[in-house]
Amino acid sequence: MSLLYERRPPPMSQRLAPLTRRWSVVVLKLLALPMLLFITLPLLALVLRTGLNTLGSHLATTTVVQAIGLSILTTSITTLLAVLLGTPLAYMLARHRFPGRILIDTLVDLPMVLPPAVAGVALLMAFGRRGLLGPYLTSAGLDIAFSQAAVVMAQLFVAAPYYVKTATTGFAGVDRDLEQAAALDGAGGWRIFQHIIIPLAWPSLMGGMVMTWARALGEFGATIIFAGNFPGRTQTMPLAIYIGFEIELNVALTLAVILLIVSFGVLAVVKGFLRRQIVA
């Protein structure tokens, strides 16, 4: 005797599940579209308004060349200083618990939320001629305000916390067991830091350096107050864009497009690098 099994159709909920998921994706995309358009349309309008002719004809002007050169120089110095000065601070915050740690961590976060104009005034009150350290700097022959050094200091003040925060996260994520194993094998503290901690935290360190460089490249408020806006001396690309809207719009558009291209390229490279690190 053979047994006949009647194949029953799946319940209605199971049959509707794929359709429900597809509609959920469609609805989610529609809800995400307004914000995406809000971000994309101004950038697209900037590129379309400038055009290749405007970009090519103004790319070699003195103002553009000086602003680009000064921005590259100062942001490179700023990033280097952020790494040299910020790495010990990030390592301390990641690895040690001590009284006042929350206060220090809050102070590191503060420049990221502080209005840039306030940062510029604070730097001027600290290092300007009439500032807290002004008389001592003047007696030593140092006039920092409204100089290229002031540009670097303004950029460092507002951008270095991006490196410190990401580096802190990277150092905190390193497995302590690997360090202990290396110590048992006879490795000293510096060798452990150089050959284990740095390579494992490198994606975060790299991301922090790039974010610091990008933030320094776009710095405006603190720079114009503390360093001024002198062409060829303290006029970075954002400051040249600001003046360009009053004097020569095409120069401002050219610099704005260059900043857009550079920022997009840097972010694309970093995201690709970090993606390869995660896959590896």
C-alpha positions, 0 to 999 in steps of 0.5 A: 500500500502506498502512502499519498502525501498531499503537498500543501501550499505555503501559508499566505504569510510566507508567500507575501514575505518576499513581496513585502520585503521588496516593497519595504526596500522601495519605500526605504529608497524613496524616503532616502531620496530627498536627503540624497538629492539635497546633498547632491544637487548643490555639488552638481550645480557648482560643477555645472556652473563652473564648467571646464572653460572657467576652470581651465582659464582661471586655474593658472591665475596668481591668486589660485596658484598661491592659494593652492600652494599655501593650502597644500603646505599648511595642511601638510604641516598641520597633519604632521604636527597632529600625528606627532603631538596627537599620537601620545595623547590618543594612546594615553586616552585609549590605554590608561584610566586616570583622574580627569580623563573625562575632562581631557577627553571633553577638551579634545572634543570641544574644538570639533563643536566649537564655532570656528570664529570662537576658535579664532578669537581664542587663539588670538587672545592666547597668542596675539600681541595683546594675548596671554602669551603675546608679550613673552612671544614679542620679547622673544622676537616671535610675531605669530598672529597674521602669519603662516604660523598662525594659519597652521595653528588655526588648522591644528586647533580645529582639525587635530581632534579628528586624528586624536579621536580616531587614533584613540579608537584604533589603539583601544581596539588592539587585542591586548593578548597579542601584546602580552604574547609579544612581551613573553617572547622578549619584545620591549615596549617600543617594539610592541608599539612599532610592530604590533600596535601601529600595524593593527591600529593603522586603518584608524590612524590613516582615517584620522590623518586624512580627516585631519588633512581634509578638515584643515584644508577647509578651515576658514573661520579660525584662520581669517580671524587669527591669521588674516586674509593676505594673498600669498601669505595667509590666504588659503583656498577657503579664504580666496573663495570668500574674497572671490565672491566679492571680487572675481566670482570665477576665481571663487568657483574655480577654487571651490571645484578644486576643493570639491574634487580633492575632497571627493578624491581623498575620501574615495581613496581612504574608503577604498583603503579601509575596505581592503584592510577589512577584507584582508 
